[in-house]
Amino acid sequence: METIGALEAETIYPISSDRRHGNARDLFTVWFGPNLMMLTVVTGALATTVFGLSLVPALLALLAGNLVGGVFMALHAAQGPRLGVPQMIQTRGQFGLFGAVPVTAVIVLMYVGFAASNLVLGAEGLQSCFPGLGRFPAILIIQILSIVPAILGYHVIHVAARLLTLLCGAAVLVCLWQVMGVHPAVHDVVAPSWGGTGILRTLSLAALWQIAYAPYVSDSSRYLPAGPKSEKYAFLACFSGSVSGSMLAMGLGAAIGIVAGGAHVIQALTAILGVTAVPVLLALSIGIAVANAMNVYCGALSTLTVAQTFTPDRHYGKGARLVVTVGLLSLAFGMATLMADQFMTAYSEFLELLMSVMIPWTAINLTDYYILHHGDYDVASFFKKDGGIYGYYNTPALICYGVGVAVQIPFLATNLYTGSMARMLGGVDVSWVVSLILTPVIYIVAERTFRRKVLPAGERA
């Protein structure tokens, strides 16, 4: 096993049994701590600023969405201990060797987008602490804090997450006390004001937040020892850690959104905190740097997955991951410096795009894993130059993915396009629900009818 300060040796290849280690407690903190960051707070604030809810319905909608999305996220986490490979390598079992490339490439863009968003918000937090600090230097500081865990990898990220659980947990509790217990507007905050459209939009937002972790949650669970016990604990730890961490930060954001009035969320939080603003915002800024490192780390694994598809005879080790990590860090930094002035608009549109492409993938992956094959995969085939028993393409899966995206179109409600069904629903976007319901049914029928019968592992042709 590597020491904490060593560059992680493992990349996209299976983790052998002698290198398996860790426990569920590690997974709880790795998903609890990094969720206690400014991006999560700002996301929760959308419930009361953009969607117009008061605190009580906002909290209930955020909780419902996190619970629903957390189930899907944690079901992906349970795949890690059994297969021992990153999530997007496992996607070859559904889409085929080359068929998995498009969705994996989209996931890389997602990672970079989240990383850029984190840099912008982390920089705003630093600027609130140090008003004389320019935007570019502030973004650069967050970038520098992200570099070490992103490069060193798994072990450092887990250690940093444990520290964040304490540091950022304390910071969020201070914020909640100031907002809910001290601020004079607290009586207005808890005044009941319900809106069906706002509740549905908030629920969707929170659910998507959790589902967005699906493509890389098993990247953090793949080191656990194999076996049903590890799979069960991986599910429980990731679910409880991510949902509780997200709810604490989002709940804080929802409260700040009402107290803030028309002010920017970070500016409002700075005013509310008073003398405690500097240490609290510094803690949350450090937290966002670690979350940023997780995005870049997992983005590097997905990038290597795409590269290995076209160069199957080449082994991509820690040197390759280092090069790709530096490249992704640079790309995210460039995006952050360019999009800083229009961050909230760009972030909202990014979430809308993410929803439409993420849901069909997670529906197909979970249906294939839990219903059709019960986790029984030939891991060696994932790395064969001809795709092994999964081939180059799985046409039914690709068609179902396309259908899963297409069925969302009438239900989409974005700045660029609002479908006819969404208009009938008052502008509420329920496209993700429609796709989650229809895509698994279509995929099961297509797999059993057009591809091949489900056979025991090793007999599939």
ABEGO torsion letter per residue (X at the ends): XBBAABBBABBABBBBAAABBEBAAAAAAAAAAAABBAAAAAAAAAAAAAAGBBAAAAAAAAAAAAAAAAAAAAAAAAAAAAAGBBAAAAAAAAAEAAAAAAAAAAAAAAAAAAAAAAAAAAAAAAAAABAABBAAAAAAAAAAAAAAAAAAEAAAAAAAAAAAAAAAAAAAAAAAAAAAAABAAAAAAABBBBBAAAAAAAAAAAAAAAAAAAAAAAAAAAABBBEAAAAAAAAAAAAAAAAAAAAAAAAAAAAAAAAAEABBAAAAAAAAAEAAAAAAAAAAAAAAAAAAAAAAAAAAAAAAAAAAAABAABBBBAAAAAAAAAAAAAAAAAAAAAAAAAAAAAAAAAAAAAAAAAAAAAAAAAAAAAAAAGGBBBAAAAABAAGEAAEABBAAAAAAAAAAAAAAAAABBBAABBBAAAAAAGGBBAAAAAAAAAAAAAAAAAAAAAABBBBBBGABX
